[in-house]
C-alpha cells in the first residue's frame, strides 16, 4: 500500500507539472506543429522521469542514467526559446534528476546552476526582480519535489528489505550464542563422560567398587547434560560455581592429574558467577583434551570489586586465543561482555596459565547491551532526510508565494497581511500538521484546519487578488492528513475546487484557473505524500526490533529441534545404559564392560554431533554476508558496487574468514564512516584470493573493540591462513580494507 500510494502521488504530481506546461502552450496560440512538438517533448520528459530516474531499483550511476540525464537537459533547454511561457517549470525535472544521478557535491552545484539558469533565461522576457526570483525559487522547489518523490519510494522499498536483513543479523548473533552455549555446556559433559567410561572399563572386574563410583558420577553428568540441553534450548542457563569446582576436581583426579583447588571469593552476581564457572569448565576441558599435564592448580579469589580465577598446569600449551573457533575465544567474549578480561599464556617454567577477571557486580545487562549494539544508520538517515526535505519544500512554496505578493499590486498593508498569512500557514504546517507523533483531539484538528483556512483565504478575499493566498494546497493536504480518510479526501477535493471558484469570481482567465487547480492539487499531494512517507519510515524503524525478535524466536525453536533430534537420544541412551551397567557391575562384569563399551561409542558420537551442530551454527556464509552487506549499505543510503568472482571452489575456512572480514568491514563503515559510496571486490587466481572493501568516507577507526573484534582480530584470522590484512588510506583518498589469502595447491 505504501509503495502504491507513492507511485500514484508521483505520477499525479508529475502529470500536473507537464499538464500545466501544455496548457500554456495551448494558450499561446497553438498550431498542429507546436502541439505535436511540445507534447512529444513533455511526454518524453515524463517517461524519463518515471521509468528511469524515479523507478526503484534503477542503477542511477550507470551509463544509461547519464545518457538519460543528457537527454533530459536537451528536452529542457532546446524547446525553451520556442515555448518560453510554458517551459519555465521544466528545469525542475532536470534539477531533481541531477540530484539523483550525479555524485557528491557536483549534484548540488548542478542543482543550483539549473535553478539559476531558469531565472537567467526568463530575464530575456521579464525584468521584474520579484518574478526572476520566483523562477529561481520555483525551479529549486520543483527540483526538491522531483528528487524527494523519486527517492522516498526507493527508500521505503530498501527499508522494507532491510527489515529482514536486520532480522537475519539478529539470527546470526543468536546462532553464535547457541554455538557458544552448546560448546561450553555440553562439550565438557560429554568429554567427562567419555573419560570416566574409559576409566570404568579398565576398573571393572579388578576395582569394582571404584568402577561403581565412576558409574554413579557418569549418571550424574549424563542427567546434568540432559538438563543443559533443555537449558540451552530455552535460552536460560546459570552455572553453579561450587558445582563446577567439585566436578572439575572429580574429573581431574579421575584423569590422574594431581589437583589443588583454593576458592576464597566474595559473593558474586549470577552473571559473574556463571562466567567464572564457564571459564573453569572450559579450562579443565582444554586441559583434558590438549594437554599432558600431571599437576593443576586452580585459584579463585576476589578483592573489592573484582573476582579472578587462575588455572595453571604443567602440560603443553592448550589452545590460544588467536586460534579460530576455539572455546577460549568464546570465553573472552563472555568475560569482556560484563566488563572483565581473559588471558591465556605459557608460563616461564613451560606450563600453561588461564586467567580471567570479572567484576563482582557488572553493569545492568540492558545498558551494556545497548552500549554494544551498533546503531543502524539507514532508517535514521531516511527519517532525517524526509524531515529536511519536507521542511525545505514547505518553506520553498512559501517563498514562491511571497515573491508573487511583492510582484502584484495590493492595497494598504497588503504585503504585511499576506506575509502574516503565509507565515501562519508555514507555522501550522511544520509545527502541527506534519508532526505524526502529535495526538490531537477532533476539536483541536478542526481548530488547526480553521486556522489554516484563515491564513489561506483572508488575504486574497480582503484584497481581491488570488495570488495573495499563501499556499492553499497546504490546506488541502492538511485535510487529508488530519481528517478521517474519506472525509479528508472529500475535503481535499473541496479545497481544490474552491480555489478554482475563487479564481473565477475574481475574473481570472481559463489558464489561470487551470493553474490554480493544478497548483493546489500538487501542493496538497506533495505535503500529504512527504508527511505520510516520513511516517512510514518511522514505523519501519520501530518495527525492526519486533521483526528481529520474531526471527530469533524462530531460530530458537529450530535450534531446540536440532538439539532434541541429535542429542536427546544419545544422552538418554547413555543414562539408561549407565544405570544398567551400575546394576551389572558386581554381578556380571563382562556384560557391564560390554554396556560401557557401547556407552563410550555413544558418547563419542554425541560429542561429534555437538561439534557438527556448533560448526553449522558458527560458520558464516560468504554469499549471505554479501547479500546482507548490500542491503545494509543501501538502506544506509550508501551506494554500493559489488564485484565477486566465483568463489564456490574456495576452501571452507577461506570463505568463512572472508565472510568475517566482510562483516567487520561493513560494520566499521556504518559505525565510523561518512561514506557515500562503497565498493566490494573479490578476485581470485589460482594461488591467491583478494578482497577489497573501499569507501570514500573518513578513515575507519582502527581499534580493537571490547567484544574482541576489530582490525587486530581480523588480522589474526587472516594470518592464521597464511595471508595478510591491510587497512588504510589509498592515493585516491579513499579508505580500503584488503585481505589477501593464499590458496593451497591442488
C-alpha positions as CSV (number, residue, x, y, z in Angstrom):
1,X,0.0,0.0,0.0
2,X,2.7,2.5,0.9
3,X,4.7,2.0,-2.4
4,X,1.4,2.0,-4.4
5,X,0.5,5.3,-2.8
6,X,3.9,6.8,-3.6
7,X,3.7,5.7,-7.2
8,X,0.2,7.3,-7.6
9,X,1.3,10.6,-6.0
10,X,4.5,10.7,-8.1
11,X,2.5,10.1,-11.3
12,X,-0.2,12.7,-10.5
13,X,2.3,15.4,-9.4
14,X,4.5,14.9,-12.5
15,X,1.5,14.8,-14.8
16,X,0.2,18.1,-13.3
17,X,3.6,19.8,-13.9
18,X,3.6,18.6,-17.5
19,X,-0.2,19.3,-18.0
20,X,0.3,22.9,-16.7
21,X,3.1,23.5,-19.2
22,X,0.9,22.1,-22.0
23,X,-1.9,24.4,-21.1
24,X,0.4,27.4,-21.5
25,X,1.4,26.1,-25.0
26,X,-2.3,26.0,-25.9
27,X,-2.9,29.5,-24.5
28,X,-0.1,31.0,-26.5
29,X,-1.7,30.2,-29.9
30,X,-1.3,26.5,-30.7
31,X,-0.7,25.1,-34.1
32,X,-0.6,21.4,-35.0
33,X,3.2,21.5,-35.2
34,X,3.6,23.3,-31.9
35,X,1.1,21.0,-30.2
36,X,2.8,17.8,-31.6
37,X,6.3,19.0,-30.8
38,X,5.6,20.2,-27.3
39,X,3.5,17.1,-26.5
40,X,6.3,14.8,-27.7
41,X,8.9,16.7,-25.5
42,X,6.6,16.7,-22.4
43,X,5.7,13.0,-22.8
44,X,9.4,12.1,-23.2
45,X,10.3,14.1,-20.1
46,X,7.6,12.3,-18.1
47,X,8.8,8.9,-19.4
48,X,12.4,9.6,-18.5
49,X,11.4,10.8,-15.0
50,X,9.1,7.9,-14.2
51,X,10.8,5.0,-16.0
52,X,14.5,5.9,-15.4
53,X,15.0,8.3,-12.6
54,X,12.1,7.5,-10.3
55,X,12.0,3.8,-10.8
56,X,13.0,1.8,-7.7
57,X,15.9,-0.4,-8.4
58,X,17.3,1.6,-11.3
59,X,21.0,2.0,-11.4
60,X,21.3,5.8,-11.4
61,X,25.0,5.7,-11.8
62,X,25.1,3.7,-15.0
63,X,25.8,4.9,-18.5
64,X,22.1,4.6,-19.2
65,X,21.3,7.0,-16.4
66,X,23.9,9.6,-17.5
67,X,22.6,9.3,-21.1
68,X,19.1,9.9,-19.9
69,X,20.2,12.9,-17.9
70,X,21.8,14.4,-21.1
71,X,18.6,13.7,-23.0
72,X,16.7,15.5,-20.2
73,X,18.9,18.5,-20.4
74,X,18.2,18.7,-24.2
75,X,14.5,18.4,-23.6
76,X,14.6,21.2,-21.0
77,X,16.8,23.7,-22.8
78,X,16.3,23.2,-26.5
79,X,12.5,23.9,-26.6
80,X,12.7,26.8,-24.1
81,X,13.1,29.5,-26.7
82,X,10.1,28.2,-28.6
83,X,7.8,27.9,-25.6
84,X,9.2,30.5,-23.1
85,X,6.0,30.9,-21.0
86,X,5.2,27.2,-20.9
87,X,8.7,25.8,-20.2
88,X,9.8,27.7,-17.1
89,X,8.6,24.7,-15.0
90,X,10.7,22.1,-16.8
91,X,14.1,22.9,-15.3
92,X,12.8,21.5,-12.0
93,X,12.8,18.0,-13.6
94,X,16.5,18.5,-14.6
95,X,17.5,19.8,-11.2
96,X,15.8,16.9,-9.4
97,X,17.3,14.3,-11.8
98,X,20.7,15.8,-11.3
99,X,20.4,15.3,-7.6
100,X,19.5,11.6,-8.3
101,X,22.3,10.8,-10.8
102,X,25.3,13.0,-10.2
103,X,27.8,12.2,-7.3
104,X,28.7,14.2,-4.2
105,X,29.0,17.9,-4.3
106,X,28.7,18.0,-8.1
107,X,25.0,17.3,-7.9
108,X,24.3,20.3,-5.7
109,X,26.4,22.6,-7.9
110,X,24.4,21.5,-11.0
111,X,21.2,21.8,-9.0
112,X,21.7,25.4,-8.1
113,X,23.1,26.1,-11.6
114,X,19.9,24.8,-13.2
115,X,17.8,26.9,-10.9
116,X,19.8,30.0,-11.6
117,X,19.7,29.3,-15.4
118,X,15.9,29.3,-15.2
119,X,16.0,32.8,-13.9
120,X,18.6,33.9,-16.4
121,X,16.6,32.6,-19.3
122,X,13.4,34.2,-18.1
123,X,15.3,37.5,-17.8
124,X,15.1,37.8,-21.6
125,X,11.3,38.0,-21.3
126,X,10.7,39.7,-18.0
127,X,12.6,42.3,-16.0
128,X,10.9,42.4,-12.6
129,X,13.3,41.1,-9.8
130,X,10.4,39.5,-7.9
131,X,9.4,37.5,-10.9
132,X,13.0,36.5,-11.6
133,X,13.4,35.4,-8.0
134,X,10.2,33.4,-8.3
135,X,11.5,31.5,-11.3
136,X,14.8,30.6,-9.5
137,X,13.0,29.5,-6.3
138,X,10.3,27.6,-8.2
139,X,13.0,25.6,-10.1
140,X,14.7,24.7,-6.8
141,X,11.4,23.7,-5.1
142,X,10.3,21.7,-8.1
143,X,13.7,20.0,-8.2
144,X,13.4,19.1,-4.5
145,X,9.9,17.8,-5.1
146,X,11.1,15.7,-8.0
147,X,14.1,14.4,-6.0
148,X,12.0,13.6,-2.9
149,X,9.1,11.9,-4.6
150,X,11.5,9.9,-6.7
151,X,13.8,9.0,-3.8
152,X,11.4,8.2,-1.0
153,X,9.6,5.3,-2.6
154,X,13.0,3.7,-3.2
155,X,14.0,4.3,0.4
156,X,10.8,2.7,1.6
157,X,11.5,-0.3,-0.5
158,X,15.1,-0.5,0.7
159,X,13.9,-0.2,4.3
160,X,11.4,-3.0,3.8
161,X,14.2,-5.2,2.6
162,X,16.5,-4.0,5.4
163,X,14.0,-5.2,8.0
164,X,14.5,-8.8,7.0
165,X,18.3,-8.2,6.8
166,X,18.3,-6.8,10.3
167,X,16.4,-9.9,11.4
168,X,19.0,-12.1,9.7
169,X,21.8,-10.3,11.5
170,X,20.0,-10.9,14.8
171,X,19.6,-14.5,13.9
172,X,23.3,-14.8,13.1
173,X,24.1,-13.4,16.6
174,X,21.7,-15.8,18.1
175,X,23.4,-18.7,16.2
176,X,26.8,-17.6,17.6
177,X,25.4,-17.6,21.1
178,X,23.8,-21.0,20.6
179,X,27.1,-22.4,19.3
180,X,29.0,-20.9,22.3
181,X,26.5,-22.3,24.8
182,X,26.5,-25.7,23.1
183,X,30.3,-25.8,23.2
184,X,30.6,-24.6,26.8
185,X,27.8,-26.6,28.3
186,X,27.7,-29.9,26.5
187,X,31.3,-30.3,25.3
188,X,32.6,-30.6,28.9
189,X,29.9,-33.0,29.9
190,X,30.4,-35.4,27.0
191,X,34.2,-35.2,27.4
192,X,33.9,-36.1,31.1
193,X,31.5,-39.0,30.3
194,X,34.0,-40.3,27.7
195,X,36.9,-40.1,30.1
196,X,35.0,-41.7,33.0
197,X,33.7,-44.5,30.9
198,X,37.2,-45.4,29.7
199,X,38.3,-45.4,33.3
200,X,35.4,-47.5,34.4
201,X,36.0,-50.1,31.7
202,X,39.6,-50.5,32.9
203,X,38.4,-51.0,36.5
204,X,35.6,-53.4,36.0
205,X,36.5,-56.8,37.4
206,X,39.5,-55.5,39.3
207,X,38.3,-52.5,41.2
208,X,34.5,-53.0,41.2
209,X,33.8,-50.5,44.0
210,X,35.8,-47.7,42.3
211,X,34.1,-48.5,39.0
212,X,30.7,-48.3,40.7
213,X,31.6,-44.8,42.0
214,X,32.6,-43.7,38.5
215,X,29.3,-45.1,37.1
216,X,27.4,-43.0,39.6
217,X,29.2,-39.9,38.5
218,X,28.6,-40.8,34.9
219,X,24.9,-41.0,35.6
220,X,25.0,-37.6,37.3
221,X,26.9,-36.0,34.4
222,X,24.5,-37.5,31.8
223,X,21.5,-36.3,33.7
224,X,23.0,-32.8,34.0
225,X,23.8,-32.8,30.3
226,X,20.1,-33.5,29.6
227,X,19.2,-30.6,31.7
228,X,21.8,-28.5,29.8
229,X,20.1,-29.4,26.5
230,X,16.8,-28.1,27.8
231,X,18.5,-25.0,29.3
232,X,20.2,-24.1,26.0
233,X,17.1,-24.7,24.0
234,X,15.1,-22.4,26.3
235,X,17.9,-19.8,26.3
236,X,18.5,-19.8,30.0
237,X,21.5,-21.2,31.9
238,X,23.1,-20.2,35.2
239,X,26.0,-22.3,36.2
240,X,26.8,-23.1,39.8
241,X,30.4,-22.2,40.6
242,X,30.6,-24.6,43.6
243,X,29.2,-27.5,41.5
244,X,31.7,-26.8,38.8
245,X,34.6,-26.8,41.3
246,X,33.6,-30.2,42.6
247,X,33.0,-31.5,39.0
248,X,36.5,-30.2,38.0
249,X,38.1,-31.8,41.0
250,X,36.4,-35.2,40.2
251,X,37.3,-35.2,36.5
252,X,40.9,-34.2,37.0
253,X,41.5,-36.8,39.8
254,X,39.9,-39.4,37.5
255,X,42.3,-38.4,34.8
256,X,45.3,-38.8,37.1
257,X,46.0,-35.1,37.5
258,X,47.2,-34.0,40.9
259,X,44.8,-31.1,41.7
260,X,44.9,-28.3,44.2
261,X,41.8,-26.0,44.3
262,X,41.6,-22.9,46.5
263,X,38.3,-20.8,46.5
264,X,38.1,-17.7,48.5
265,X,35.9,-15.1,46.8
266,X,33.2,-12.6,47.7
267,X,29.5,-13.1,46.9
268,X,29.2,-12.8,43.2
269,X,26.3,-11.8,41.0
270,X,24.7,-14.6,39.0
271,X,26.3,-13.3,35.7
272,X,29.8,-13.1,37.1
273,X,29.4,-16.4,38.9
274,X,28.3,-18.1,35.6
275,X,31.2,-16.6,33.7
276,X,33.8,-17.9,36.2
277,X,32.1,-21.3,36.2
278,X,32.3,-21.3,32.4
279,X,36.0,-20.4,32.4
280,X,36.6,-23.2,34.9
281,X,34.7,-25.7,32.9
282,X,36.4,-24.7,29.6
283,X,39.9,-24.6,31.2
284,X,39.5,-28.1,32.5
285,X,38.1,-29.3,29.2
286,X,41.1,-27.9,27.3
287,X,43.5,-29.4,29.8
288,X,42.0,-32.8,29.3
289,X,41.8,-32.5,25.5
290,X,45.0,-30.8,24.6
291,X,47.4,-31.2,27.5
292,X,49.6,-33.9,29.0
293,X,49.5,-32.2,32.4
294,X,50.2,-34.1,35.7
295,X,49.5,-31.2,38.1
296,X,46.9,-28.5,38.1
297,X,46.3,-25.6,40.5
298,X,43.0,-23.7,40.4
299,X,42.7,-20.5,42.5
300,X,39.5,-18.5,42.7
301,X,39.8,-15.2,44.7
302,X,38.4,-11.8,44.9
303,X,39.2,-8.4,46.4
304,X,36.8,-5.4,46.4
305,X,35.0,-5.1,43.1
306,X,36.9,-7.8,41.1
307,X,37.0,-11.6,41.2
308,X,39.5,-13.7,39.4
309,X,40.3,-17.3,38.5
310,X,43.7,-18.8,37.8
311,X,44.1,-22.3,36.2
312,X,47.7,-23.3,36.0
313,X,49.0,-26.7,34.8
314,X,52.4,-28.2,33.9
315,X,51.3,-29.5,30.5
316,X,51.9,-28.3,27.0
317,X,50.1,-25.2,26.0
318,X,46.4,-25.6,25.2
319,X,44.5,-23.6,22.6
320,X,45.4,-19.9,22.3
321,X,43.1,-17.0,21.8
322,X,44.2,-16.5,18.2
323,X,43.1,-19.9,17.1
324,X,39.9,-19.9,15.1
325,X,36.9,-21.4,16.6
326,X,38.5,-22.1,20.0
327,X,36.5,-22.2,23.2
328,X,38.8,-19.6,24.6
329,X,37.6,-17.0,22.1
330,X,34.1,-17.7,23.4
331,X,35.3,-17.2,27.0
332,X,37.0,-13.9,26.0
333,X,33.6,-12.7,24.6
334,X,31.8,-13.7,27.7
335,X,34.3,-12.0,30.0
336,X,34.5,-8.8,28.1
337,X,30.7,-8.6,27.7
338,X,30.4,-7.9,31.5
339,X,33.5,-5.7,31.8
340,X,36.1,-8.4,32.5
341,X,39.1,-9.8,30.8
342,X,40.7,-13.1,29.9
343,X,44.4,-14.0,29.5
344,X,45.8,-17.3,28.2
345,X,49.6,-17.8,28.1
346,X,52.5,-20.1,28.7
347,X,54.4,-19.7,32.0
348,X,58.1,-19.3,32.4
349,X,58.5,-22.9,33.5
350,X,56.9,-24.3,30.4
351,X,53.4,-24.7,31.9
352,X,50.2,-23.0,30.9
353,X,48.0,-20.4,32.6
354,X,44.4,-19.3,32.1
355,X,43.5,-16.2,34.0
356,X,40.2,-14.4,34.0
357,X,38.9,-11.3,35.9
358,X,35.3,-10.3,36.2
359,X,33.5,-7.5,38.2
360,X,31.7,-8.8,41.3
361,X,28.7,-6.7,40.2
362,X,28.7,-6.0,36.4
363,X,26.7,-3.2,34.9
364,X,23.0,-3.9,34.2
365,X,22.7,-6.1,31.1
366,X,20.2,-3.8,29.3
367,X,22.6,-0.8,29.4
368,X,25.6,-3.0,28.5
369,X,23.7,-4.5,25.6
370,X,22.6,-1.1,24.4
371,X,26.1,0.2,24.5
372,X,27.5,-2.7,22.5
373,X,24.8,-2.8,19.8
374,X,25.8,-0.8,16.7
375,X,23.4,1.8,15.6
376,X,21.9,1.2,12.2
377,X,22.2,4.3,10.2
378,X,19.8,3.5,7.4
379,X,16.4,4.4,9.0
380,X,17.9,7.3,10.8
381,X,19.3,8.8,7.6
382,X,16.0,8.3,5.8
383,X,13.9,9.9,8.6
384,X,16.2,12.9,8.8
385,X,16.3,13.2,5.0
386,X,12.5,13.1,4.8
387,X,12.1,15.8,7.5
388,X,14.7,18.1,5.9
389,X,13.1,17.7,2.5
390,X,9.6,18.3,3.8
391,X,10.7,21.5,5.6
392,X,12.6,22.7,2.6
393,X,9.6,22.2,0.3
394,X,7.2,23.9,2.6
395,X,9.5,26.9,3.0
396,X,10.2,26.9,-0.7
397,X,6.5,27.1,-1.5
398,X,6.1,29.9,1.0
399,X,9.0,31.8,-0.6
400,X,7.4,31.4,-4.1
401,X,4.1,32.8,-2.7
402,X,5.9,35.7,-1.1
403,X,7.6,36.7,-4.4
404,X,4.3,36.8,-6.1
405,X,2.9,39.0,-3.3
406,X,5.7,41.5,-3.9
407,X,5.1,41.5,-7.7
408,X,1.3,42.0,-7.9
409,X,-0.1,45.4,-6.7
410,X,-2.1,45.4,-3.5
411,X,-3.7,47.9,-1.2
412,X,-2.5,49.3,2.1
413,X,-0.9,46.8,4.4
414,X,-1.4,44.1,1.7
415,X,2.1,42.8,1.8
416,X,2.1,42.7,5.6
417,X,-1.2,40.9,5.8
418,X,-0.1,38.4,3.1
419,X,3.2,37.8,4.9
420,X,1.4,37.1,8.2
421,X,-0.9,34.6,6.4
422,X,2.0,32.8,4.7
423,X,4.0,32.7,8.0
424,X,0.9,31.4,9.8
425,X,0.4,28.7,7.2
426,X,4.1,27.6,7.4
427,X,4.0,27.6,11.2
428,X,0.8,25.4,11.4
429,X,2.0,23.0,8.7
430,X,5.5,22.4,10.1
431,X,4.6,22.8,13.8
432,X,1.4,20.7,13.9
433,X,0.2,19.1,10.6
434,X,3.4,17.3,9.7
435,X,4.1,16.0,13.3
436,X,2.9,12.4,13.3
437,X,3.7,11.9,17.0
438,X,1.2,14.6,18.0
439,X,-2.1,13.1,19.1
440,X,-4.7,15.8,18.5
441,X,-8.3,15.5,19.6
442,X,-11.0,16.1,16.9
443,X,-11.8,19.6,18.2
444,X,-8.1,20.6,18.0
445,X,-7.8,19.2,14.5
446,X,-10.7,21.3,13.4
447,X,-9.2,24.3,15.1
448,X,-5.9,23.8,13.2
449,X,-7.8,23.5,9.9
450,X,-9.8,26.6,10.7
451,X,-6.5,28.5,11.4
452,X,-5.1,27.3,8.2
453,X,-8.2,28.4,6.3
454,X,-7.9,31.8,7.8
455,X,-4.3,32.1,6.8
456,X,-5.0,30.9,3.3
457,X,-8.3,32.8,2.4
458,X,-8.4,36.0,4.4
459,X,-5.6,37.9,2.4
460,X,-7.0,37.2,-1.1
461,X,-10.6,37.9,-0.1
462,X,-9.7,41.1,1.6
463,X,-7.5,42.5,-1.2
464,X,-9.2,40.9,-4.2
465,X,-6.1,39.2,-5.5
466,X,-5.9,35.3,-5.6
467,X,-2.1,35.3,-5.7
468,X,-2.1,36.7,-2.1
469,X,-3.3,33.3,-0.9
470,X,-0.3,31.7,0.7
471,X,-0.4,28.1,-0.4
472,X,-4.0,26.8,-0.4
473,X,-2.8,23.3,-1.3
474,X,-1.4,23.0,2.2
475,X,-5.0,23.3,3.5
476,X,-6.0,20.5,1.1
477,X,-3.1,18.3,2.3
478,X,-3.8,19.1,5.9
479,X,-7.4,18.0,5.5
480,X,-6.3,14.6,4.1
481,X,-3.8,14.2,6.9
482,X,-6.0,15.4,9.9
483,X,-9.4,14.2,9.0
484,X,-10.7,10.6,8.7
485,X,-9.8,9.1,5.3
486,X,-13.0,9.5,3.4
487,X,-13.8,12.9,4.9
488,X,-10.2,14.0,4.4
489,X,-10.1,13.3,0.7
490,X,-13.6,14.9,0.2
491,X,-12.3,18.0,1.9
492,X,-9.1,17.8,-0.2
493,X,-11.2,17.9,-3.4
494,X,-13.4,20.7,-2.0
495,X,-10.4,22.9,-1.3
496,X,-9.1,22.3,-4.8
497,X,-12.5,23.1,-6.3
498,X,-12.9,26.2,-4.1
499,X,-9.6,27.6,-5.4
500,X,-10.9,27.3,-8.9
501,X,-14.1,29.1,-7.9
502,X,-12.2,31.9,-6.2
503,X,-10.1,32.5,-9.4
504,X,-13.3,32.5,-11.5
505,X,-15.1,35.0,-9.2
506,X,-12.1,37.3,-9.3
507,X,-12.2,37.3,-13.1
508,X,-9.1,35.2,-14.0
509,X,-8.9,33.5,-17.4
510,X,-9.0,29.8,-18.1
511,X,-5.2,29.3,-18.0
512,X,-5.1,30.9,-14.5
513,X,-8.0,28.8,-13.3
514,X,-6.3,25.7,-14.6
515,X,-3.1,26.8,-12.9
516,X,-5.0,27.3,-9.6
517,X,-6.4,23.8,-9.7
518,X,-3.1,22.1,-10.6
519,X,-1.0,24.1,-8.1
520,X,-3.4,23.4,-5.3
521,X,-3.6,19.7,-6.1
522,X,0.2,19.5,-6.3
523,X,0.8,21.4,-3.1
524,X,-1.7,19.2,-1.3
525,X,-0.4,15.9,-2.7
526,X,3.3,16.8,-2.0
527,X,2.5,17.7,1.6
528,X,0.4,14.6,2.1
529,X,3.0,12.3,0.4
530,X,6.1,13.5,2.1
531,X,4.4,13.5,5.5
532,X,3.0,10.0,5.1
533,X,6.2,8.6,3.7
534,X,8.2,10.1,6.5
535,X,5.7,8.5,9.0
536,X,6.1,5.1,7.2
537,X,9.9,5.4,7.5
538,X,9.5,6.0,11.2
539,X,7.2,3.0,11.5
540,X,9.7,0.8,9.7
541,X,12.4,2.0,12.0
542,X,10.3,1.0,15.0
543,X,9.3,-2.4,13.5
544,X,12.8,-3.7,13.1
545,X,13.1,-4.7,16.7
546,X,9.9,-6.7,16.6
547,X,10.9,-8.5,13.4
548,X,14.3,-9.3,14.7
549,X,12.8,-10.7,17.9
550,X,10.4,-12.9,15.9
551,X,13.2,-14.2,13.7
552,X,15.3,-15.0,16.8
553,X,12.3,-16.8,18.3
554,X,12.1,-19.0,15.2
555,X,15.8,-19.7,15.3
556,X,15.5,-20.8,19.0
557,X,12.7,-23.2,18.0
558,X,14.8,-24.7,15.2
559,X,17.8,-25.0,17.5
560,X,15.7,-26.7,20.1
561,X,14.5,-29.2,17.5
562,X,18.1,-29.9,16.4
563,X,19.2,-30.4,20.0
564,X,16.3,-32.9,20.5
565,X,16.9,-34.8,17.3
566,X,20.7,-35.0,17.6
567,X,21.4,-35.2,21.3
568,X,18.2,-36.3,23.1
569,X,18.5,-39.9,22.1
570,X,22.3,-40.1,22.7
571,X,22.0,-38.7,26.2
572,X,19.0,-40.8,27.1
573,X,20.8,-43.9,25.9
574,X,23.9,-43.0,27.9
575,X,21.8,-42.6,31.0
576,X,19.9,-45.9,30.6
577,X,23.0,-47.9,29.8
578,X,24.9,-46.4,32.7
579,X,22.1,-47.3,35.1
580,X,22.2,-50.9,33.6
581,X,25.9,-51.1,34.0
582,X,25.7,-49.9,37.6
583,X,23.4,-52.8,38.4
584,X,25.6,-55.3,36.5
585,X,29.0,-54.1,37.8
586,X,29.1,-56.5,40.7
587,X,27.1,-59.5,39.3
588,X,28.1,-59.6,35.7
589,X,31.3,-57.7,35.0
590,X,31.6,-59.0,31.4
591,X,28.1,-57.7,30.4
592,X,28.8,-54.5,32.3
593,X,32.0,-54.0,30.3
594,X,30.1,-54.6,27.0
595,X,27.5,-52.0,28.0
596,X,30.2,-49.5,28.9
597,X,31.8,-50.0,25.6
598,X,28.6,-49.0,23.9
599,X,28.3,-46.0,26.2
600,X,31.7,-45.0,25.1
601,X,30.8,-45.2,21.4
602,X,27.6,-43.3,22.0
603,X,29.3,-40.5,24.0
604,X,32.0,-40.1,21.3
605,X,29.2,-39.9,18.6
606,X,27.3,-37.4,20.7
607,X,30.5,-35.3,21.1
608,X,30.9,-35.3,17.3
609,X,27.2,-34.3,17.0
610,X,27.8,-31.3,19.3
611,X,30.8,-30.2,17.2
612,X,28.8,-30.6,14.0
613,X,25.8,-28.6,15.3
614,X,28.1,-25.9,16.7
615,X,30.0,-25.7,13.5
616,X,26.9,-25.3,11.4
617,X,25.7,-22.5,13.7
618,X,29.1,-20.8,13.8
619,X,30.1,-20.9,10.1
620,X,29.4,-17.7,8.3
621,X,28.2,-17.9,4.7
622,X,30.1,-15.6,2.3
623,X,27.1,-15.4,0.0
624,X,24.7,-14.5,2.8
625,X,27.1,-11.9,4.2
626,X,27.5,-10.3,0.7
627,X,23.7,-10.0,0.3
628,X,23.4,-8.7,3.9
629,X,26.2,-6.1,3.2
630,X,24.5,-4.9,0.1
631,X,21.1,-4.5,1.8
632,X,22.6,-2.7,4.9
633,X,24.7,-0.3,2.8
634,X,21.8,0.5,0.5
635,X,19.5,1.1,3.4
636,X,22.0,3.4,4.9
637,X,21.9,5.4,1.7
638,X,25.5,4.3,0.7
639,X,25.9,3.5,-2.9
640,X,27.4,0.0,-3.1
641,X,29.1,-1.8,-6.0
642,X,29.8,-5.5,-5.7
643,X,32.1,-7.4,-8.0
644,X,32.5,-11.0,-6.8
645,X,34.4,-13.7,-8.7
646,X,33.0,-17.2,-8.5
647,X,34.0,-18.5,-5.0
648,X,32.3,-21.9,-4.9
649,X,35.6,-23.7,-5.1
650,X,37.3,-21.8,-2.3
651,X,38.2,-23.8,0.8
652,X,35.5,-23.5,3.5
653,X,37.9,-21.9,6.0
654,X,38.9,-19.3,3.4
655,X,35.2,-18.4,2.7
656,X,34.4,-18.2,6.4
657,X,37.3,-15.9,7.0
658,X,36.4,-13.7,4.1
659,X,32.8,-13.5,5.3
660,X,34.1,-12.4,8.7
661,X,36.3,-9.7,7.2
662,X,33.4,-8.5,5.1
663,X,31.0,-8.3,8.1
664,X,33.6,-6.4,10.2
665,X,34.5,-4.1,7.3
666,X,30.9,-3.2,6.7
667,X,30.2,-2.8,10.4
668,X,33.1,-0.4,10.8
669,X,32.0,1.6,7.7
670,X,28.5,2.0,9.2
671,X,29.8,2.9,12.6
672,X,32.7,5.2,11.9
673,X,32.4,6.4,8.3
674,X,30.6,9.2,6.5
675,X,30.9,7.3,3.2
676,X,28.6,7.9,0.3
677,X,30.0,5.0,-1.9
678,X,31.4,1.6,-1.1
679,X,33.0,-0.9,-3.5
680,X,33.4,-4.6,-2.5
681,X,35.6,-6.6,-4.9
682,X,36.6,-10.2,-4.6
683,X,39.1,-11.6,-7.1
684,X,40.8,-14.9,-7.1
685,X,43.5,-16.5,-9.1
686,X,45.0,-20.0,-9.0
687,X,47.1,-19.3,-5.9
688,X,45.6,-16.2,-4.3
689,X,42.3,-14.7,-3.3
690,X,42.0,-10.9,-2.6
691,X,39.1,-9.0,-1.2
692,X,38.9,-5.2,-1.1
693,X,36.4,-3.1,0.7
694,X,36.8,0.5,-0.3
695,X,34.8,3.6,0.7
696,X,35.0,7.3,0.2
697,X,34.4,8.3,3.8
698,X,36.7,9.3,6.6
699,X,39.2,6.6,7.8
700,X,37.6,3.8,9.7
701,X,38.6,3.8,13.3
702,X,41.2,1.1,13.7
703,X,40.8,-0.2,17.2
704,X,40.2,-3.4,19.0
705,X,36.6,-3.3,20.2
706,X,35.6,-4.7,23.5
707,X,34.0,-7.7,22.1
708,X,37.3,-8.9,20.6
709,X,36.5,-8.0,17.1
710,X,38.2,-5.2,15.1
711,X,41.1,-5.0,12.7
712,X,43.5,-6.7,15.1
713,X,41.3,-9.8,15.4
714,X,40.7,-9.9,11.6
715,X,44.5,-9.7,11.1
716,X,44.9,-12.7,13.4
717,X,42.3,-14.7,11.5
718,X,43.7,-13.9,8.0
719,X,47.3,-14.6,9.1
720,X,46.2,-17.9,10.5
721,X,45.6,-18.9,6.9
722,X,49.0,-17.6,5.8
723,X,47.5,-14.4,4.4
724,X,47.7,-10.7,5.3
725,X,45.4,-7.8,6.0
726,X,45.9,-4.1,5.3
727,X,43.7,-1.2,6.2
728,X,44.4,2.5,5.4
729,X,44.1,5.4,3.0
730,X,44.7,5.0,-0.7
731,X,46.4,7.5,-3.1
732,X,42.8,8.3,-4.3
733,X,41.9,9.5,-0.8
734,X,39.6,6.6,-0.2
735,X,39.8,4.1,2.7
736,X,40.5,0.4,1.8
737,X,40.4,-2.8,3.8
738,X,42.3,-5.5,1.9
739,X,42.5,-9.2,2.8
740,X,44.9,-11.4,0.8
741,X,44.8,-15.2,1.4
742,X,47.0,-17.7,-0.5
743,X,45.2,-20.8,-1.8
744,X,46.6,-24.3,-1.4
745,X,48.0,-26.1,-4.4
746,X,45.7,-28.7,-5.8
